[in-house]
């Protein structure tokens, strides 16, 4: 008798039981409305692992009572696609074809879907963790709605844990108490399936001749550490390894970075995926502490396309080592985050008059641009004036990191702005 994982048993069968993605599935939301109307477009569900892409596809097919096929991009070829399309053609109405990890489908595989999607023989639901505008061919993309799935919140994950606990308690006639959930949350990384796998693993280990299981952080860490092989099914490891790779570069360890890079190369990871992640890291974790990092990471991305495989690995290695050894700063990443939060709180503050353009005589009369001082008319091409809305005057978003280059930024800001921003 094969073991059905807890995550499978708990897979919701309808939108009412579905957790998260309220912006799509809430009673007034777009997906819910098209489901009630009984017709849905072909779609790409884009979001992190374990937030309910596959589950959503199942719910859609059950709600619409349509024939449902599923292919995994990792293990299916053009032949499999054609077979499904031929079968789907024998049903009246449109069958649903769910393709997991559609970003791993080659161009020719994606091409083989086009005709059937155009004719409406199949309604395609593709799931991807990667930005579809890079990974899905444009004729296919233009025929699909792209829906973005968001990471699950802590409240969503706690609801899931409760459901899991209830099911396991009744299954084993056990009293299960979750005394602490931080370790469960952290090993899951927001992935619902991993969260339930972890819970199940701990309960399985602990239930032997016990009536009660108390789950603590220490217990979770111990059980997961000892059972990493069971916990890490092959497919799941992909995210853990890219995460280890990024953290090694962020942590300035070129040896570990090259090791995880080799693991990905040997595992057949898409080189563009690796290069794209390095590009993000170059800006998020290095930024202006060394602006060259972004240039090199971008050159690496371009070079891979020109050079192909296996030599592309040499460029990936050079870039990974460079990024790992580079000075680090997340100042600009934090700056845009804080600026966005401020905008969300303060709304659309009016642009101060002196910063508005004054293209017409009337606008000049009203005072548009009147007290604006043109920086180039002043010594050093600088004059101190107010560039923020009044209510935000003096607000600091960019806090230079402590490194050679950003210390120069700080010094320059101090000279120009004196005490205005307290640099």
C-alpha positions as MATLAB code, in Angstrom:
seq = 'XXXXXXXXXXXXXXXXXXXXXXXXXXXXXXXXXXXXXXXXXXXXXXXXXXXXXXXXXXXXXXXXXXXXXXXXXXXXXXXXXXXXXXXXXXXXXXXXXXXXXXXXXXXXXXXXXXXXXXXXXXXXXXXXXXXXXXXXXXXXXXXXXXXXXXXXXXXXXXXXXXXXXXXXXXXXXXXXXXXXXXXXXXXXXXXXXXXXXXXXXXXXXXXXXXXXXXXXXXXXXXXXXXXXXXXXXXXXXXXXXXXXXXXXXXXXXXXXXXXXXXXXXXXXXXXXXXXXXXXXXXXXXXXXXXXXXXXXXXXXXXXXXXXXXXXXXXXXXXXXXXXXXXXXXXXXXXXXXXXXXXXXXXXXXXXXXXXXXXXXXXXXXXXXXXXXXXXXXXXXXXXXXXXXXXXXXXXXXXXXXXXXXXXXXXXXXXXXXXXXXXX';
ca = [
       0.000    0.000    0.000;
       1.756    3.196   -1.036;
       1.842    6.119    1.320;
      -0.283    9.128    0.362;
       1.518   12.258    1.608;
      -0.339   14.543    3.984;
      -0.175   17.393    1.460;
      -2.096   15.208   -1.031;
      -4.735   14.205    1.499;
      -5.300   17.827    2.428;
      -5.464   19.108   -1.151;
      -8.663   21.200   -1.203;
     -11.366   20.179   -3.682;
     -13.050   23.568   -4.024;
     -12.307   27.285   -3.782;
     -13.963   27.564   -0.374;
     -11.299   25.339    1.215;
      -8.432   26.814   -0.817;
      -5.930   28.815    1.235;
      -4.306   32.027   -0.002;
      -4.459   33.938   -3.333;
      -7.549   35.864   -2.234;
      -6.882   38.383   -5.019;
      -7.735   35.608   -7.519;
     -10.096   33.321   -5.632;
     -12.101   35.653   -3.372;
     -15.840   35.826   -4.114;
     -15.445   38.990   -6.169;
     -12.102   38.119   -7.727;
     -11.370   37.434  -11.371;
     -10.898   33.660  -11.296;
     -13.881   33.085   -9.107;
     -16.031   35.162  -11.471;
     -14.886   33.328  -14.629;
     -15.456   29.976  -12.890;
     -19.018   30.966  -11.988;
     -19.574   31.994  -15.597;
     -18.298   28.542  -16.569;
     -15.535   29.614  -18.912;
     -11.897   30.340  -18.246;
      -9.125   31.547  -20.510;
      -5.905   29.621  -21.021;
      -3.638   30.833  -18.233;
      -0.175   30.843  -16.779;
       0.029   30.704  -12.988;
       3.260   32.337  -11.900;
       4.432   32.129   -8.309;
       6.867   30.592   -5.831;
       6.834   26.830   -5.123;
       4.167   25.399   -2.839;
       1.645   28.249   -2.936;
      -1.123   26.269   -4.651;
      -0.629   26.398   -8.434;
      -1.316   22.694   -9.032;
      -4.170   22.682   -6.530;
      -5.800   25.636   -8.273;
      -5.627   23.803  -11.624;
      -7.329   20.730  -10.099;
     -10.060   22.837   -8.532;
     -10.716   24.587  -11.853;
     -11.105   21.300  -13.728;
     -13.387   19.850  -11.052;
     -15.523   22.964  -10.876;
     -15.943   23.043  -14.647;
     -16.280   19.227  -14.864;
     -13.784   19.110  -17.733;
     -11.476   16.358  -18.861;
      -8.131   16.968  -17.093;
      -4.658   16.060  -18.358;
      -1.405   16.812  -16.655;
       2.133   16.819  -18.048;
       5.357   17.686  -16.309;
       7.730   19.747  -18.402;
      10.670   17.903  -16.883;
       9.635   14.495  -18.181;
       7.443   15.039  -21.267;
       8.366   15.663  -24.883;
       6.581   16.883  -28.013;
       5.267   13.323  -28.530;
       3.429   13.401  -25.169;
       1.946   16.799  -25.962;
       0.613   15.570  -29.333;
      -0.861   12.461  -27.708;
      -2.782   14.517  -25.152;
      -4.023   16.902  -27.855;
      -5.221   13.976  -29.979;
      -7.091   12.490  -26.997;
      -8.531   15.841  -25.966;
      -9.883   16.293  -29.495;
     -12.221   13.332  -29.023;
     -14.234   15.120  -26.311;
     -16.825   17.764  -26.949;
     -15.815   20.986  -25.242;
     -12.390   21.960  -24.160;
     -10.196   19.654  -22.095;
      -7.834   21.205  -19.555;
      -4.132   20.512  -19.946;
      -2.048   21.346  -16.895;
       1.693   21.698  -17.487;
       3.852   22.011  -14.412;
       7.116   23.969  -14.708;
       6.174   25.144  -18.188;
       9.322   27.305  -18.249;
      11.284   24.091  -18.790;
       9.431   23.336  -22.018;
      11.597   23.961  -25.076;
      10.476   26.304  -27.834;
       9.446   23.358  -30.042;
       7.426   21.815  -27.205;
       5.660   25.117  -26.646;
       5.083   25.449  -30.401;
       3.367   22.072  -30.416;
       0.723   23.450  -28.021;
      -0.120   26.552  -30.026;
      -2.598   25.133  -32.555;
      -4.711   23.351  -29.958;
      -4.814   26.420  -27.705;
      -5.834   28.621  -30.656;
      -8.600   26.238  -31.731;
      -9.772   25.807  -28.170;
      -9.321   22.014  -28.205;
      -7.460   22.497  -24.945;
      -7.486   25.141  -22.285;
      -3.903   25.406  -21.132;
      -2.995   25.996  -17.501;
       0.760   26.367  -17.182;
       2.476   26.711  -13.829;
       5.858   28.378  -13.482;
       8.144   29.730  -10.789;
       9.966   31.841  -13.398;
       8.885   35.075  -15.055;
       6.774   33.871  -18.015;
       7.744   36.816  -20.216;
      11.255   35.317  -20.376;
      10.327   31.684  -20.531;
       7.125   31.339  -22.541;
       7.135   32.014  -26.313;
       5.204   35.169  -27.170;
       2.511   33.649  -29.442;
       1.570   31.309  -26.583;
       1.864   34.011  -23.935;
      -0.418   36.338  -25.892;
      -3.172   33.710  -25.762;
      -2.915   33.224  -22.007;
      -3.885   35.294  -19.010;
      -0.966   35.528  -16.596;
      -2.065   35.281  -12.962;
       0.498   36.010  -10.270;
       0.300   33.889   -7.131;
       1.643   35.465   -3.975;
       3.694   33.849   -1.215;
       1.554   32.450    1.603;
       1.401   34.574    4.752;
       2.108   33.262    8.245;
      -1.637   33.128    8.901;
      -2.173   30.963    5.813;
       0.580   28.595    6.951;
      -0.801   28.386   10.494;
      -4.242   27.484    9.088;
      -2.566   24.715    7.082;
      -0.686   23.419   10.113;
      -3.966   23.228   12.050;
      -5.585   21.219    9.253;
      -2.590   18.898    9.103;
      -2.526   18.453   12.855;
      -6.239   17.609   12.937;
      -5.942   15.001   10.183;
      -2.878   13.343   11.717;
      -4.438   13.347   15.216;
      -7.514   11.513   14.014;
      -5.503    9.203   11.746;
      -3.259    7.944   14.566;
      -5.547    8.572   17.521;
      -2.894   10.870   18.932;
      -2.909   14.058   20.906;
      -0.663   16.401   18.883;
       0.347   19.757   20.319;
       2.315   22.351   18.356;
       4.125   24.119   21.175;
       6.355   26.072   18.786;
       6.006   26.544   15.048;
       8.985   28.768   14.080;
      11.207   25.861   12.969;
       8.384   24.325   10.916;
       7.803   27.693    9.256;
      11.464   28.251    8.595;
      12.238   24.820    7.092;
       9.214   25.177    4.827;
      10.295   28.560    3.459;
       6.631   29.418    2.845;
       6.071   26.273    0.752;
       2.848   24.581    1.868;
       3.888   21.126    0.682;
       7.196   21.269    2.537;
       5.450   22.530    5.654;
       3.098   19.545    5.679;
       5.922   17.127    4.782;
       7.880   18.397    7.774;
       4.909   18.134   10.133;
       4.179   14.608    8.930;
       7.800   13.497    9.242;
       8.046   14.743   12.837;
       4.773   13.098   13.852;
       5.787    9.785   12.188;
       9.106    9.769   14.047;
       7.569   10.656   17.383;
       4.343    8.660   17.417;
       6.012    5.305   18.109;
       4.433    4.079   21.361;
       3.297    7.539   22.458;
      -0.155    8.901   23.092;
       0.993   12.496   22.860;
       3.359   14.361   20.545;
       4.574   17.828   21.495;
       6.197   19.669   18.610;
       9.012   22.046   19.533;
      11.574   23.908   17.409;
      14.365   21.704   18.702;
      12.491   18.526   17.838;
      11.702   19.736   14.312;
      15.322   20.656   13.617;
      16.566   17.333   14.948;
      14.101   15.213   12.934;
      14.587   17.150    9.677;
      18.375   17.083   10.001;
      18.357   13.321   10.532;
      15.931   12.677    7.677;
      17.072   15.199    5.099;
      17.093   12.531    2.395;
      13.407   11.669    2.901;
      12.411   15.274    3.427;
      14.203   16.430    0.259;
      12.517   14.694   -2.626;
      14.544   15.258   -5.803;
      12.224   17.866   -7.317;
      12.143   19.976   -4.191;
      15.901   20.215   -3.997;
      16.088   22.546   -6.974;
      14.952   25.495   -4.819;
      17.115   24.590   -1.857;
      20.241   24.416   -4.004;
      19.670   27.741   -5.752;
      19.025   29.185   -2.298;
      22.296   27.742   -0.943;
      24.109   29.158   -3.993;
      22.705   32.671   -3.498;
      23.387   32.606    0.259;
      26.984   31.478   -0.332;
      27.628   34.460   -2.621;
      25.807   36.824   -0.259;
      27.966   35.393    2.536;
      31.159   36.018    0.500;
      32.222   32.359    0.241;
      33.469   31.665   -3.309;
      34.260   27.998   -2.522;
      30.730   27.198   -1.462;
      29.356   29.251   -4.363;
      31.332   27.188   -6.891;
      30.318   23.933   -5.180;
      26.582   24.727   -5.386;
      27.086   25.978   -8.935;
      28.614   22.588   -9.828;
      25.672   20.806   -8.177;
      23.265   22.769  -10.381;
      25.298   22.194  -13.548;
      25.540   18.448  -12.888;
      21.824   18.350  -12.085;
      20.973   19.826  -15.490;
      19.738   23.200  -14.221;
      18.989   25.790  -16.909;
      22.067   28.082  -17.174;
      19.824   31.098  -17.850;
      18.046   30.479  -14.559;
      21.398   30.528  -12.716;
      22.551   33.667  -14.549;
      19.276   35.458  -13.874;
      19.562   34.790  -10.146;
      23.129   36.118  -10.129;
      21.915   39.252  -11.876;
      19.388   39.878   -9.102;
      22.002   39.211   -6.407;
      24.437   41.657   -8.057;
      21.956   44.466   -7.479;
      20.211   43.300   -4.293;
      23.281   42.299   -2.265;
      26.168   44.232   -3.824;
      24.541   47.263   -5.412;
      26.619   50.421   -5.374;
      29.266   48.951   -3.101;
      30.544   47.708   -6.482;
      28.431   48.734   -9.491;
      30.660   46.580  -11.712;
      28.984   43.492  -10.248;
      25.747   44.271  -12.088;
      27.658   44.881  -15.340;
      29.542   41.598  -15.048;
      26.419   39.619  -14.129;
      24.622   41.120  -17.109;
      27.554   40.308  -19.406;
      27.487   36.754  -18.046;
      23.798   36.442  -18.908;
      24.431   37.669  -22.485;
      27.566   35.562  -22.930;
      25.793   32.327  -22.032;
      23.414   32.837  -24.934;
      26.309   33.434  -27.325;
      28.552   30.626  -26.112;
      26.169   27.850  -25.205;
      27.019   24.739  -23.266;
      29.349   23.353  -21.843;
      31.710   26.377  -22.056;
      29.075   28.656  -20.546;
      29.915   27.088  -17.175;
      33.309   28.879  -17.224;
      31.565   32.248  -17.342;
      29.084   31.245  -14.639;
      32.022   30.242  -12.447;
      33.944   33.481  -13.041;
      30.866   35.545  -12.223;
      29.930   33.541   -9.114;
      33.458   33.905   -7.701;
      33.511   37.639   -8.501;
      30.139   38.230   -6.840;
      31.144   36.208   -3.776;
      34.352   38.226   -3.347;
      32.743   41.595   -4.001;
      32.027   44.087   -1.178;
      28.364   43.850   -0.144;
      25.582   46.389    0.325;
      21.802   46.144    0.281;
      21.319   49.907    0.699;
      19.574   50.559   -2.627;
      17.384   47.462   -2.214;
      16.264   48.716    1.209;
      15.818   52.256   -0.151;
      13.234   51.322   -2.782;
      11.410   49.096   -0.276;
      11.129   51.917    2.236;
      10.147   54.430   -0.447;
       7.355   52.106   -1.631;
       6.074   51.675    1.918;
       6.037   55.445    2.353;
       4.073   55.840   -0.886;
       1.562   53.205    0.248;
       1.075   55.085    3.527;
       1.050   58.657    2.212;
      -0.692   58.158   -1.132;
      -0.323   60.552   -4.070;
       1.253   63.646   -2.544;
       1.183   66.587   -4.971;
       4.403   67.497   -6.786;
       5.708   70.803   -5.339;
       5.038   73.683   -7.760;
       8.699   74.577   -8.332;
       9.374   71.002   -9.532;
       6.580   71.000  -12.113;
       7.285   71.719  -15.723;
       6.109   75.110  -16.960;
       5.564   74.567  -20.681;
       2.813   77.207  -21.160;
       2.795   80.937  -20.296;
      -0.351   80.423  -18.187;
       1.353   77.743  -16.103;
       4.303   80.070  -15.604;
       1.904   82.705  -14.302;
       0.358   80.281  -11.829;
       3.826   79.722  -10.437;
       4.717   76.355  -11.983;
       8.501   76.030  -11.871;
       8.859   79.544  -10.487;
      11.327   79.065   -7.691;
      13.089   76.138   -9.337;
      16.845   76.655   -9.370;
      18.722   75.139  -12.307;
      21.604   73.165  -10.765;
      24.012   73.851  -13.617;
      23.879   77.614  -12.943;
      25.591   77.100   -9.592;
      29.156   76.294   -8.553;
      29.742   72.530   -8.447;
      26.455   72.094  -10.371;
      24.570   71.961   -7.107;
      22.192   74.164   -5.157;
      20.314   73.104   -2.046;
      16.561   73.114   -2.623;
      13.568   70.965   -1.654;
      12.866   68.017   -3.957;
      10.418   66.066   -1.774;
       6.782   66.903   -1.027;
       6.590   69.216    2.031;
       5.267   66.583    4.398;
       8.236   64.305    3.600;
      10.962   66.952    3.798;
      14.205   65.461    5.150;
      12.995   61.850    4.921;
      15.887   59.444    4.314;
      15.444   56.346    2.136;
      18.998   55.681    1.008;
      21.387   54.837    3.835;
      24.814   54.190    2.308;
      26.473   50.942    3.401;
      29.823   50.908    5.162;
      32.116   50.237    2.219;
      34.611   52.247    0.219;
      32.296   53.383   -2.527;
      29.202   54.135   -0.493;
      31.256   55.930    2.157;
      32.129   58.350   -0.648;
      28.404   58.743   -1.329;
      27.875   59.546    2.335;
      30.676   62.101    2.378;
      29.378   63.795   -0.779;
      25.830   63.940    0.586;
      27.108   65.433    3.834;
      29.014   68.169    1.990;
      26.066   69.017   -0.244;
      23.104   68.674    2.066;
      24.807   69.662    5.368;
      22.455   68.499    8.179;
      19.361   68.101    6.066;
      19.465   64.307    5.829;
      21.797   63.690    8.809;
      24.406   61.831    6.765;
];
